[in-house]
Amino acid sequence: MTGHEYGRLAYLGLLALALVLWFFFRDRTRLGLKLQYLGVWALILLGAIAAVGLWGDIRQTVMPQQAVFAEDGRVALPRAPDGHYYVSLDLNGVPTRFVVDTGATGMVLSRNDAERAGLTPDQLIFRGQANTANGMVRTAPVRLESVGLGPFTDRNVRAYVNEGEMRTSLLGMSYLQRFDRLEISNGQLILER
């Protein structure tokens, strides 16, 4: 925080203190009742702060996760609150989160995910181009030794590394076509082989 922000915070704190003191000393006959009200409001404020601070953990706990049904040869991906479907794949043995993108032609890795999967950033040659929602970006073609999803493992999988900034890697149709069936039903994306 800057000095200006600290000053603003101090001003607001003094203003709140003045309002609380005015509230209490305006009518001293019901001081006990006012203290009870102040305690209730303090607990409500504390609860709200705790809920906001823990929301990410709470959401991860109650949000459905991807389910693998190995005996049936299928994977069920729940729709996330943002409306997308996310899947965790093992790239060269490293768990990596993808957003399923049926509008993407190929599997597109962020630079961070590519590096985590063992692809050396210095050896990437960005000679391709892709047209994205953010405009044209340069891409580097790569081959992944293994891509695993539950009981399914594919070898020598073609992918691309995006030179631009990406929060999450994209799982496009080149990988999704390896499945016999893709179905969206009851808030789930079902992949089946």
LINNORCOR-V760706 format. One record per residue. N is the residue number from 1. SS is DSSP state (H for helix, E for strand, C for the rest). PSI is psi in whole degrees, 0 to 359 (* if undefined). Layout:
# LINNORCOR-V760706
N & SS & PSI
N & SS & PSI
This chain:
# LINNORCOR-V760706
1 & C & 146
2 & C & 169
3 & H & 324
4 & H & 319
5 & H & 323
6 & H & 320
7 & H & 318
8 & H & 319
9 & H & 318
10 & H & 318
11 & H & 313
12 & H & 324
13 & H & 316
14 & H & 321
15 & H & 316
16 & H & 318
17 & H & 318
18 & H & 319
19 & H & 318
20 & H & 315
21 & H & 318
22 & H & 317
23 & H & 318
24 & H & 318
25 & H & 358
26 & H & 317
27 & C & 99
28 & H & 354
29 & H & 333
30 & H & 42
31 & H & 320
32 & H & 316
33 & H & 320
34 & H & 323
35 & H & 323
36 & H & 315
37 & H & 317
38 & H & 319
39 & H & 319
40 & H & 314
41 & H & 324
42 & H & 319
43 & H & 321
44 & H & 315
45 & H & 316
46 & H & 318
47 & H & 319
48 & H & 318
49 & H & 317
50 & H & 319
51 & H & 318
52 & H & 317
53 & H & 327
54 & H & 3
55 & H & 317
56 & H & 317
57 & H & 319
58 & H & 316
59 & H & 320
60 & H & 328
61 & H & 318
62 & H & 348
63 & C & 134
64 & C & 146
65 & C & 167
66 & C & 142
67 & E & 135
68 & E & 124
69 & E & 85
70 & H & 319
71 & H & 332
72 & H & 351
73 & C & 37
74 & E & 160
75 & E & 134
76 & E & 124
77 & E & 121
78 & E & 150
79 & E & 130
80 & C & 163
81 & C & 335
82 & C & 2
83 & C & 354
84 & C & 167
85 & E & 129
86 & E & 147
87 & E & 146
88 & E & 119
89 & E & 152
90 & E & 111
91 & E & 112
92 & C & 37
93 & C & 1
94 & E & 121
95 & E & 130
96 & E & 134
97 & E & 133
98 & E & 152
99 & E & 131
100 & E & 125
101 & C & 96
102 & C & 349
103 & C & 352
104 & C & 138
105 & C & 314
106 & C & 180
107 & C & 122
108 & E & 122
109 & E & 143
110 & C & 161
111 & H & 321
112 & H & 315
113 & H & 322
114 & H & 317
115 & H & 319
116 & H & 329
117 & C & 3
118 & C & 8
119 & C & 126
120 & C & 120
121 & H & 326
122 & H & 337
123 & H & 0
124 & C & 133
125 & C & 109
126 & C & 85
127 & C & 348
128 & E & 171
129 & E & 149
130 & E & 142
131 & E & 115
132 & E & 177
133 & C & 335
134 & C & 12
135 & E & 193
136 & E & 137
137 & E & 155
138 & E & 145
139 & E & 154
140 & E & 121
141 & E & 140
142 & E & 166
143 & E & 129
144 & E & 131
145 & E & 315
146 & E & 144
147 & E & 119
148 & E & 139
149 & E & 103
150 & C & 234
151 & C & 354
152 & E & 130
153 & E & 127
154 & E & 143
155 & E & 152
156 & E & 55
157 & E & 131
158 & E & 138
159 & E & 177
160 & E & 147
161 & E & 128
162 & E & 130
163 & C & 334
164 & C & 180
165 & C & 131
166 & C & 136
167 & C & 319
168 & C & 140
169 & E & 156
170 & E & 135
171 & E & 103
172 & C & 190
173 & H & 333
174 & H & 328
175 & H & 319
176 & H & 332
177 & C & 351
178 & C & 347
179 & C & 147
180 & C & 330
181 & E & 134
182 & E & 128
183 & E & 137
184 & E & 119
185 & E & 134
186 & C & 43
187 & C & 19
188 & E & 147
189 & E & 120
190 & E & 125
191 & E & 130
192 & E & 138
193 & C & *
